[in-house]
Amino acid sequence: MSTGFFKNRSQNGAAGPGRELRCWLCQGELYPGDPYFALDGRVVCEDCLERYARRRFAHRLRRVGRDEEDGRGTL
């Protein structure tokens, strides 16, 4: 898997973008045929999905043995 920072038309053989789409996180260009996720009104490339999810759900992160004691560890 490549990183979004190095996206260019030579990687996927596309002649150029149909309409300009860029990943919200890495600002990499998306070309016709490139997969992407439409999340909360933002365009996120496949390479940035994990980083997006970590940001989006950071407030839900818990630590075993620490957060259960104050009641935050329960759903």
Secondary structure, DSSP 8 states (H G I E B T S, - for coil): ---GGG--HHHHT-SS-SS-EE-TTT--EE-TT--EEEETTEEEEGGGHHHHHHHHTGGG---TTTSTTTTTT--
